Amino acid sequence: MIILLVVFFIELLLYLIYKKSNLILSKKDKFPSISNELIKKFNSFDFELGWVNKKNTIKKELSQAKEIIYTYNKIGARSIGKIDLEDSTISTYGDSYCLGREVMDTETWQYFLSEQLDTNVSNFGVGNYGLDQSLLRLKKEYLSNPTKIVIMAITPYTITRITSVWKHFSEFENVLAVKPRYIVQNNKLEFIPNILKCKEDLRDIEQYQDFFNKYDEHISYFNEHIYSFPFIFSFIKNPTPLLKSINVKLMVLFKKLKFPKVALWFSTQYFLSDIKYRELLFVKNQKLLKLLIEEYAIFAKENGFRPVFLMLPTIEDVRYYKRTNILYYDAFIKSIKSELLALDFMDFLSQDVEKVSEYYIDDYWGGHYSLLGNSELAIFLKEKLNEKT
């Protein structure tokens, strides 16, 4: 009887956590209904790229209780409002760390770099882009907006993005983000275009199930986060989703109780499984990464610009590296140095791990680079570009 009561209370506790966690999923979460209202708001849809920042628009969002404004100019780049576009000698492509998410237009690393080099630095970064989409956008934009130097700037998260066609499977609830990708076929890149012809196709997302099964490498990752009754068996089979959910709750609790070191420990534990997952993906997809960089280098040679690759680590990457001395994407960086100038901002960020939180928006979750982080990145880039000139 006592054993049955214990099992009952454990099952009840697991159920309550399951109901409140967005990390523990059910089977119905796999292909959720996407409302017409949400689809209507998806103004950034782009068939060729998946999504893109629209020209001559202004977007606003809240970050750390501060309103952030993103201004996109007549060429679709984030405006810095300082130097004429005609003076551009550098353009940048990449993800949200390239865009400068969570900071104002005049707080991005491109803005600071433009001041130091006295030239406009065009910012074509787009949130959630992988190396694949960044390359596609470069090919789409470059002839209209040529520069002497192009910087491809991404985070290590790119490894999940280039192996995905629907972000929902690796970033749960990001249901609008359907994208093209490249695969390796006979040791060459093969392009797989976006399955969506228009954003209204999202209304019946389940019809593309076969396509997702074939080209998205994160469906098994998604399935591992599905719990079903009795929940105790799901937990025994894969405890990670539940443990991550508990880590989040405890991090928030100890942060409120003013125990920052304890809160940071739970935050670190939360990110550990994500890093291990990315580490495996980097090993598995070395060929795809190498071919994408080779494609970038070839395009640079054909169009006469200097290609630069810039890795922009997240806060969990820095802390993991300082704790373990393992740089899980290091083999990739080393493998591309013969193709182009390959830079890693980890070289700077890892120098003083006690100060690293100052370079990010948030101490615990990291977020994106802060004003200080972007300022230091601009100095880092100026020095590295001058060294190799």
C-alpha positions, 0 to 999 in steps of 0.5 A: 500500500505504501509503495502504491501511494509513493508511486501515485504521488510521484506520478502526480508530481510528474504530471504537474511538472509536465503540464507546466513545462514547455520542455516536456511534450505530448504526441499532439505537440508534434504537429500543432494547429497554427492559427490564422492570426499567427500566420497573418502576423508572419510578415517576414516569410520568404520562400527562398530563405524561409524568412527575412527582415523586410526593407524599410521597416521598423520592429520593436521588442522588449528585452530586460524591460527595455524597448529595443528598436530595429531599423531596416533600411532600403536594402534590408540591412539593419540601419546604423544611421551614420555613414552613407551606404555607398561607403560600405566596404564591409558587409556582415551576414549571419544569425541574431548574434550578427543582427545584434538582437537585444541592443539598439541600432547604435549598439551593435558591433557593426556600428562600433566597427564602422566608427573605428574603420570610418566605413559603413558596415552593412548588417544583413543578420537575421534571427535564427539563421543558420550558415546555410540561410546566411550563405543563401542571403549573401548570394541573393544580396551581394551583386546589388550590395558588393563590399570588399570584405564579407564577414559570415558571423554565426553561433555554434547553434548553427549546427542544429539549424543547418540540419533542420527544415522545421525549427519546431523539432529542435526549438519547440513551438517555433512553428513558423520557421520552415526553411530550405537546407543543403544536404551532402550527396555524393560528396557534394552539396545538394540544395533542398528548397523550402517546402512552403510556397506561401505562408498560408501553407502553414495551416496544414503543416502535417501534410509535409510530414514525409518531407520533415522525416526525410530532411530534418535531423531533429525529429528523434530529439523531439520524440525524446521529449515526449512523455505519456502516461504513466509518466514515471516510465517516460522519465526512466526512459529519458530523464533529461526533459524533466531534469531540465524543467526542474533546473529552470524552476530552481534557477529562478527560485535561487535567483529570487532568493539572492543566491547567484552562484547556486542559480548559476549552477542550475543554469549551467546544468540546464545547458549541459545537455544542449551542448552535448547534443551540439557536440555530437552534431558537429562530429556527425556533420563535419562534411556538410559544414566543410562544404558550406564553407568551401561554397562560401570561399568559392563565391568570394573568389568568383566575386572578388571579395575577402571572406571572413568566418566569425564564430560567436559563442554563447555564454554557455559555450564560454562557461563550458569551455572554461570548466572542461577545456573542451571546445566542441567546435574546434575541429571545424574551425581548424579545418576551414583555416585553409579556405579563409580567415577563420576567427573565434570570439572565444579567444577573447571571451575565455580570457576572463570567465569571471567577467564574461557575464558583462559581455551578455545581456543576461547573467544566467541565460546569456542572451545576446551580446551586450553593448560592452560585448559588441564594443569589445567584439568590434575591437577584436575584429579590427585587430584581427582584420588588420593583422591579416591585411 
